[in-house]
C-alpha cells in the first residue's frame, strides 16, 4: 500500500529542488513528445535549450532576444506573485497587459507627430493606469459582492481582446495604413520608440523596469510591513484579520500592483519589440507569466531566473519550428508541461510517500 503522509512542516529540500525536477521531467516527456512527432528528441532539446545561446550561427541574434522575451514575463510575473502570496488569484494579467498597451498607445498617438521627450513617460503612466483600472474591476467585485477573482479576471481577458480589435481597427487605426488594421508604427517615431538602450543587447526600458520590479518586490516582501501583511493574509487569513489587516485593502493593493505592472509590460512591448498595436498584438505573455511565477517559487530572484528560462523556450521553440519543422502547438504544450510537473512534484513539499499497510498519520 502506498499513501501520502502529511509532513510536520514543508520540506526545504523539496521546495528548492522541485523546480529543477520539473524542468528535468519536462525535458524527458517533451523529448518523447518530439519523438512521436518524428523529430530526434535529443536534437529537439538541444535546439530549444542550447542552440539559442551557444550555436555560432544563431547565438548572435538569439542572445539579445532572451532579454526582449524575458522582460514582459518577469514584469507581469512579479505582480502576479505578490497577489498569489496573499491568496489572490489574478488569472487575467493578459487582459491587463492588453489594456495597458491600448491606453498607453492611445495617449501617445494623441500627440502624433510631436517629438516631445515627455510623451514616452506619459505613455508609461497611461499604460500602468490602464492595467490598474482593468484589475480594479475584479477587485471591486470581489470586495463588494464576494465574486471569484479567478473567473472575473479571466473573463475580462476576452473583453480586453475585443477592445483591442475595436481599437486597432477603429479609433487607433493608422489613417495612412490603407485600411489595414493596426496603429501607426511606433518604431518610426523617435519620441516614443522603446529602442535598445545598448545596441545588440536586447536591453530596452521594459527590461530595466523588470529588473527594478524584481528589486522592489524583494524589498517589499522581505523588508516592509506591507509585505508581511500580504504573506500573513495568504498563510493565515484569520490571524491577519485579528492583527488588524484589512482584507479589502490587500485585495486592492495586490490586484492594483499586478494590473499596473502588466499594463506597463504591454506599453513597453507595443512601443518596442511589437512596434504597433494590431488585433494580433497579445502574445500570451499574461498566461505564460503564471508559469514563470510558480516556477520561480513566487520569489523575485526565482522569477528572474524562471523568466529567462521561459524566454529561452520561446526563442528555442521558434528555432525548433524553423529548423526541425515542429508545430507551434507542440512548443506551447512543452511550456505547459513545466507548470504541470511543477504542481505535481510540489505535492512532496508538504507530503511524503509511505509504503506498507497502516493508517496515514
Secondary structure by P-SEA (a helix, b strand, c coil): cbbbbbcccccaaaaacaaaaaaaaaaaaaaaaaaaacccaaaaaaaccccccccccccccccccccccaaaaaaaaaaaaaaaaaccccccaaaaaaaaaaaaaaaaaaaccccccaaaaaaaaaaaaaaaaaaaaaaaaaaaccccaaaaaaaaaaaaaaaaaaaaacccccccccccccccccccccccccccccccccccaaaaaaaaaaaaaaaaacccaaaaaaaaaaacaaaaaaacccaaaaaaaaaaaaaaaaaaaaaaaaaccccccccccccaaaaaaaaaaaaacccaaaaaaaaaaaaaaaaaaaaaaaaccccaaaaaaaaaaaaaaaaaacccccbbbbbcccccc
